[in-house]
Amino acid sequence: MIETSRDRTTLLIGASGTLGVELAAAFAGDHVVATHHAHPRAGTVFFDALATPVANLLAGRPGGRGCAVIMAGITAIDDCARDPLGSAAVNVAGVIRLIDETRALGLVPVFISSDGVFDGSRAWWAEGDQARPILEYGRQKLAVEQYLQASGEPSLVIRLPKLMEDRPQPRGFLFGCIQALGRPGPLPCAIDQYFTPASAGDAARAIATLARGGARGLYHVAGPERLSRSELMARMAAEYARHAPVKAQLADCRLGDLPMFEPRPLDTSMRCARLARDFGIVLRPAGDACADAVRAHFLQST
Ligand SMILES: NC(=O)c1ccc[n+]([C@@H]2O[C@H](COP(=O)([O-])OP(=O)(O)OC[C@H]3O[C@@H](n4cnc5c(N)ncnc54)[C@H](OP(=O)(O)O)[C@@H]3O)[C@@H](O)[C@H]2O)c1
C-alpha cells in the first residue's frame, strides 16, 4: 500500500501561541491535531498537561508513524520564578508524562526548549556547550532535556530563541513592540541584552524539516544575526517610520535597570552549525524578518 503524508500523525501540544500557528501550517498535509489550554484558536482542541491523556488526541487512530511536538507549558519567565513548584508541576512533571505517553503511542517526542537554558555569560552558545540556567524557566526546560537524553530512546530537542510573529498577533512579541512604537514617551531598550531572534514561520518550517527528516538529539534553531534588544527595536522603528510616525522615543538602558522578578541572562545568542551542516538550513536574519513583519502589519491594517 502506498503511504501518504496523511498517514503521518503530528500532534502539536500547546499550539495556541506564536509557534503553534506557524507549525500547523508547516505540517500541513499530515494528520495534524493541535491543542490549546486557555486560548482556543480555529481548529484546536482543549488539552490539560496535568490531566488529559495523550491518547485522547488520536481518537482511536493508530499512532505509529509521526511525532508529537511538545510546547505546552507555563512560559512566562517571571510566572515560573514566582511559582517554581506550581510551574514545575506542569513544565517538568506534566511534560514528562506527555513524553512517556507519546512514546507508548509510537510517536517520537519533539520537545521545544529555549535559549533560556544558558547563563548568558558569553556569546554564540553551541549544542555542545554546557547549559547552566540562571532562570527557573531555564532549569525546568533543562530538566526535561536531561530526562530525554538519559532515557536513551529516540527524541528530538529543539532550542529556540525569541520568536517574532510573521504577521503580528495580539499576544505576540512584535505586536507589543509595534504598539509601543506608536505611543508617545520614552521606550527603554536594553543595549546589553543579546540574542539571535528568528521569525516564528522560519523556525516552524525548520522544525518540520527536522522532524520529517528523522533528526534526533539536540538542535539549535535560531536566526543568524546576533542583535541587542536595542538594535532589534531600532530596526523595527526604521521600518515602522516608513508607514507611520514613530511616537515613542527609544531610550538606551541596561537590562538590570528594567523591573523584573528574576534577573535575565545577558547573552543567549545561539550558534546553529548543526542545523546548517545536517539540513542546509539557515534562517532569515532577524533584522530582515522583523522589517517584513512590520510591513505585513501595516499592509493588513490598510
Ligand atoms: N515564543 C518564544 O519566543 C519562545 C522562545 C523560546 C522557546 N519557546 C518555547 O516554544 C513553545 C511555544 O511557545 P509559544 O510562544 O508559541 O507558546 P506560549 O504562548 O508560550 O504557550 C505555550 C502553550 O502551552 C499551552 N499551555 C499552557 N498551560 C498549559 C497546560 N497546563 N496544559 C496544556 N497546555 C498548556 C498554552 O495554551 P493557552 O495559551 O491556550 O493557554 C500554549 O498553547 C513553548 O514551549 C516555549 O517555551 C518560545
The ligand as an SDF file (V2000), in Angstrom:
LIG
                    3D

 48 52  0  0  0  0  0  0  0  0999 V2000
    7.7550   32.3720   21.8020 N   0  0  0  0  0  0  0  0  0  0  0  0
    9.0470   32.4240   22.0510 C   0  0  0  0  0  0  0  0  0  0  0  0
    9.6970   33.4670   21.8690 O   0  0  0  0  0  0  0  0  0  0  0  0
    9.7760   31.1770   22.5210 C   0  0  0  0  0  0  0  0  0  0  0  0
   11.1730   31.2270   22.6810 C   0  0  0  0  0  0  0  0  0  0  0  0
   11.8400   30.0660   23.1080 C   0  0  0  0  0  0  0  0  0  0  0  0
   11.1170   28.8990   23.3840 C   0  0  0  0  0  0  0  0  0  0  0  0
    9.7600   28.9270   23.2390 N   0  0  0  0  0  0  0  0  0  0  0  0
    9.0180   27.7050   23.5570 C   0  0  0  0  0  0  0  0  0  0  0  0
    8.2340   27.3610   22.4280 O   0  0  0  0  0  0  0  0  0  0  0  0
    6.9980   26.8040   22.8470 C   0  0  0  0  0  0  0  0  0  0  0  0
    5.8590   27.5520   22.1710 C   0  0  0  0  0  0  0  0  0  0  0  0
    5.9060   28.9160   22.5540 O   0  0  0  0  0  0  0  0  0  0  0  0
    4.7380   29.9140   22.1370 P   0  0  0  0  0  0  0  0  0  0  0  0
    5.2450   31.2720   22.4360 O   0  0  0  0  0  0  0  0  0  0  0  0
    4.2220   29.5800   20.7900 O   0  0  0  0  0  0  0  0  0  0  0  0
    3.5440   29.4710   23.0980 O   0  0  0  0  0  0  0  0  0  0  0  0
    3.0950   30.0370   24.5110 P   0  0  0  0  0  0  0  0  0  0  0  0
    2.1920   31.1730   24.3130 O   0  0  0  0  0  0  0  0  0  0  0  0
    4.2920   30.2360   25.3310 O   0  0  0  0  0  0  0  0  0  0  0  0
    2.1900   28.8550   25.1240 O   0  0  0  0  0  0  0  0  0  0  0  0
    2.5370   27.5760   25.2510 C   0  0  0  0  0  0  0  0  0  0  0  0
    1.3340   26.6890   25.0110 C   0  0  0  0  0  0  0  0  0  0  0  0
    1.1270   25.9370   26.2040 O   0  0  0  0  0  0  0  0  0  0  0  0
   -0.2600   25.8950   26.4730 C   0  0  0  0  0  0  0  0  0  0  0  0
   -0.4520   25.6310   27.8940 N   0  0  0  0  0  0  0  0  0  0  0  0
   -0.2190   26.4630   28.9470 C   0  0  0  0  0  0  0  0  0  0  0  0
   -0.5080   25.8280   30.0920 N   0  0  0  0  0  0  0  0  0  0  0  0
   -0.9360   24.5830   29.7600 C   0  0  0  0  0  0  0  0  0  0  0  0
   -1.4030   23.4680   30.4970 C   0  0  0  0  0  0  0  0  0  0  0  0
   -1.4920   23.4720   31.8500 N   0  0  0  0  0  0  0  0  0  0  0  0
   -1.7960   22.3480   29.8380 N   0  0  0  0  0  0  0  0  0  0  0  0
   -1.7170   22.3030   28.4880 C   0  0  0  0  0  0  0  0  0  0  0  0
   -1.2910   23.3260   27.7260 N   0  0  0  0  0  0  0  0  0  0  0  0
   -0.8990   24.4550   28.3670 C   0  0  0  0  0  0  0  0  0  0  0  0
   -0.7460   27.2490   26.0140 C   0  0  0  0  0  0  0  0  0  0  0  0
   -2.1530   27.2080   25.8600 O   0  0  0  0  0  0  0  0  0  0  0  0
   -3.1010   28.5150   26.0460 P   0  0  0  0  0  0  0  0  0  0  0  0
   -2.3100   29.6970   25.5460 O   0  0  0  0  0  0  0  0  0  0  0  0
   -4.2900   28.1720   25.2050 O   0  0  0  0  0  0  0  0  0  0  0  0
   -3.3920   28.5970   27.4980 O   0  0  0  0  0  0  0  0  0  0  0  0
    0.0060   27.3850   24.7030 C   0  0  0  0  0  0  0  0  0  0  0  0
   -0.6620   26.6670   23.6900 O   0  0  0  0  0  0  0  0  0  0  0  0
    6.9790   26.8850   24.3700 C   0  0  0  0  0  0  0  0  0  0  0  0
    7.3130   25.6390   24.9010 O   0  0  0  0  0  0  0  0  0  0  0  0
    8.0440   27.9050   24.7110 C   0  0  0  0  0  0  0  0  0  0  0  0
    8.6570   27.6490   25.9410 O   0  0  0  0  0  0  0  0  0  0  0  0
    9.0770   30.0040   22.8080 C   0  0  0  0  0  0  0  0  0  0  0  0
  1  2  1  0
  2  3  2  0
  2  4  1  0
  4  5  1  0
  4 48  2  0
  5  6  2  0
  6  7  1  0
  7  8  2  0
  8  9  1  0
  8 48  1  0
  9 10  1  0
  9 46  1  0
 10 11  1  0
 11 12  1  0
 11 44  1  0
 12 13  1  0
 13 14  1  0
 14 15  2  0
 14 16  1  0
 14 17  1  0
 17 18  1  0
 18 19  2  0
 18 20  1  0
 18 21  1  0
 21 22  1  0
 22 23  1  0
 23 24  1  0
 23 42  1  0
 24 25  1  0
 25 26  1  0
 25 36  1  0
 26 27  1  0
 26 35  1  0
 27 28  2  0
 28 29  1  0
 29 30  1  0
 29 35  2  0
 30 31  1  0
 30 32  2  0
 32 33  1  0
 33 34  2  0
 34 35  1  0
 36 37  1  0
 36 42  1  0
 37 38  1  0
 38 39  2  0
 38 40  1  0
 38 41  1  0
 42 43  1  0
 44 45  1  0
 44 46  1  0
 46 47  1  0
M  CHG  2   8   1  16  -1
M  END
$$$$
